[in-house]
Amino acid sequence: MARCLSTNSVETVDLSYNSFIPPDGNQINKPLVILHGLFGSKRNWLSLSKAFMRDVKRPVYALDLRNHGESPHKAPMTYVDMAADVTNFLHEHSLRDITLIGHSMGGKVAMAVALSSSLPSGTLETLIVEDIAPVKGRLDGDFIKYVKAMKRVEQSNVSTRKEVIEILGQAEKTDQRSPTKDPAVLQFLSTNIQFPPAVEKLRFIIPLDILEQYVPSLGDFPYDPTENQWSGPTLFVKGEHSRFINDRNVGCTKEFFPNSEVVSLPTGHWVHAQRPHDFKDVVLKFMREHSKHSS
């Protein structure tokens, strides 16, 4: 596996973000920075971002990773590239003692940031990874099905969200196990649509050609625990009904993050969406236990 690369070897992009600033005006001290998963955006974390800011009275930044939301479209889209974008954002905004939270793909990006040899000491205070393990594996083929289904939507002449969801729901219709039958997944994918008159013709805001090229490689994790470790406080939040953290790979969490622990909540893969209050409570408890200065 490859050694973590310096951001100097990566052409970074400036990430779009939402910020939530506490009443005292603090913009940089001990912030939370949140990274969404594949096909997601900062908008998915709007309610939780506000709740985190309210409850811990710290600034919260929810980012759009490259090729997602309102951030620039740019290839390549590897974990090294995405981690470099985030590290650049942290530097540009002078953020330190950060609680970095990432879900799924965003969780791997967050881990890549923590493991980067170019990360200045003191940047991170705590790391929280939602339902993904630091392992390399083949990405579920359903993610590519999603991209192909979204491309079929763009090639059609539909104009309403209902029509879009019908087409997405037809993806691999002979496969009864396909998650595209899940109404929540269909609604989630449809949040990436722009409708006329904002655009001339209905389209997705994410660059489907770039995603189609790079999604298969997102099962990767190009780090070696004998070369890359982060010893800071790390929390893995697992969905009990999800397969992404399991008995076969849970040991890898300690190899890369020796000061880590795993907690489970009775959810699937989208822990923060299915149990937002429980997820928030688990995160805040961990932050308070490991903060250098109590909030």
N, C-alpha and C positions, 0 to 999 in steps of 0.2 A: 504494500500500500504506500501511497505517496506521502511525502512529508508536507505538512501544511505550508502553503506559499504565502509570501509577503504580499500585502496589498499593493506594493510597488509594481508587481508583475501583472496586475489586474486593472483594466480600465473600468472604474466605478461609475455608477450613475447616482444622481441626486434623488433620493427617495421621497415620495409624497408622504405626508403624515398628518394625523390629527393630534393636537396637544390639548391637555386638560390641566390647567394651572390652578393650584389651591389659592384660597383667599389671601394668603400672606404674600402672594406674588412670586414665590420660589419657582424658578424655571429649570434649575440645574442640580439642586442638591438631592441626592438619593432618589432618582426617578425610577419609575417602572417603564420599561420599553417592551412592547408587545409585537410579536411576529405571527402573522396568520399562516394558515396552511395552504396547500395547493388549491387553486381556483378561488381562494378567499380574498379578503381585502380588509383594510382597517375598519371598514363599516361594520363588519361582523362583530367587532369588539366594542362598539359604541357604548352600549349599556354598562358592560363590565368596566370599561375604562373610566366612565364617570363614577361608578361605585367605588373603584379602587382609590381614585383621587379623593373622594368624599371621606372614605373610612380611614385612610392613612395620612391624608393631607400632604401628599407628595405629588410632584408633577408626573403625568402619565403621557407617554408618547406611543401611539399606535401607528405602525408603519405599513406602507404598501411595498412589498418586495418587488424587485424588477419583474417586468412582464405581468404585473397584477395591478388591479385598481387604477390609480392615476399616476403610477410611476412609469418611467420611460420603458419603451420596448427595446430590448437589446439582447443579442446573443453574444457569448454563450450564456447558459443558465445552469452553471454547476454550483455546488455548495461553496466552493472557494470564491466564486464570483459574488454570490449572494452575501456571503459573510463579509467580503471586502466592502460591499455597499453599506452594510450595517455598521461596520467598524468606522467607515468614513463618516457616516451620519453621527455617530457618538462623538467623534473627534470634532466635527464641524459645530456641534452644539455644546461642546465643552462639558459633556456629561461624565460623571464619575460616581463610584459606589452605586452602581446600577443594579436593579433587579431585572434580569432579562428573562422574559417569558416567551416560549414558542410552542405552537401546536403543530404536530405532524411534520410536514416539510419545514415549517417555521421552527419547529423544535430541533431539527437537524441543523438548520442555519444557526440557531442560538448556540448549539453545542460546538459548531465549527468556529464561531466567534470566540468562545471560551478557550478552545484548544489552539487558537492561532498564536504562533510564536511572535507575531508583530503586535499583539494586544498589549498596550501599556499597563504596567502594574497599577492596581487600584481602580481599574475601569469597572470591573464587576464586583458586586458584593455578594449576590446570590443568583443562582441559575435555576429556572423552573421549566421543565420539559413535559409537555402534555402528550401522552400516549404515543411515544415513538422511542425506539431504542437506538443506541449508537452502533448499529450493525449495517453491514452490506448485505443486500438481498434483492431478489428479483421483485420489481414493483408489480403489484396486482394489475393484470391486464385490463381491468375495468376502467382504469384511469385513461388509457388510450381510447377505449370505447367512448368515454365522455367527450374527448376532443373530436373524434370523428363524427359523433352525433351533433356537436355544436357546429361543425363545418357544414353538415347537411342542412342545419337550420339556416345558415347564412346563404346557402345556395337555393333555398326555397323562396317563395313569395309571401311568406306569412307576415302578419303585422301585429299580432296580439300575443300576450304572454301565454294565454291558454293554448294557442296553436303551437307556440314554441315548446311548451311542456309536453304536448302530445307527440311531437317529433322526438324529443329527448327520450320519452317513455317507450318509443318504438325501438330504441337501440338494442340490438341483439335480442329481439323479442322472443326468439326461440330458446333463449337461456333463461329459465325461470329463476335462476339464482342471481341474475344481474341486479346490482344495487340501483340501476336506473329505474327499477320499479318502485323504489322508495320515494314517496311524495316529498319527504324532507330534502332528499338529495336533489330531486328535480327542481324544487324551489330554490335551493342553494345555487345550483348551476345557473338558473335563470336570473340571478341577481347581477350577472355579468353582462346583461343585454342593454344596449342603447336603442331606444325606439325613436322613430320620426315624431315630431319634426326636429329633434335634436341632431339627427343625422338623416341623410337622404333616404337610406335604406337600412332596415333593421340589421344590426351587427353586434358582435360581442366586443367588449372593450379590451379583452385580453388577446394577444397575438397568437392565433391558433396555429399558424405555421411554425413559429418558434417553439410553442409548447409541444406540438406533435413531434418535433425533433428531439427535445430534451427531457420530456416526461419519462421515457423509459430509463434514463440514467439516474433518476431521482431516488432509486433504491440504493444507490451508492452511498458510501461513507468513507471518504479517502484518507483515513487517519489510522495510525497504529498506536495502541496504548503504550508500547515500549518507547515511543518517541514523543507522543502528545498526551498530556494529562492536564486536568485542571483540578486543583485541590480545594477549591472554595466550596461553600455549602451548596448542595445541589439536590433538588427535589424532582423526582419523576412521579407524575400523576397518571395512573393507569386506569383505563376503563375496564371494569371487570368482564364485560362482554365483548371486548375487543381483542384481536389477536396480535396487535402490533408490539406489545410487551408481553412476553410469555416465558414459560419455564426454560425454554431453550436459549433465550437471549438475555434474560434479566441479569445474568452474571456479568455481562459486558458493561453494565452501568458502573459497577465498582472498579473495573479495569481502567476506564477512562476518567471516572470521577470518584476517587476513593472516599471522598467525604459526602457520599450521596445516600439517599433513602428513597424508598418507593411506597407510595400510598395508593390505595384503590378506591374508586367510587363506582356505584352500581349503574354504569352507563356503557354505551358503545364508544366509538372512536371520538365523537365530538363531546368530550366531557364538559367543557365550559358552556356549551349550548344546551345540553340535556339536563345538567344540574348546576346552573350558574351560581346559586347561593352556596351550595356545598363546595364548589370549586373555589369560589372567592374565599370562603372561610379557611379552607386548607392552605391556600396561598398566603393569606394574611397571617395565619398562625406560624407558618414557616418563616416568613419575613421577620416577624417580631422576635422569634426565638434566635435568629441569626443576625439581626441588625447590630452593627457596631455601636449604635446609640439608639435607644428605644424611641419609637415614634410616638 
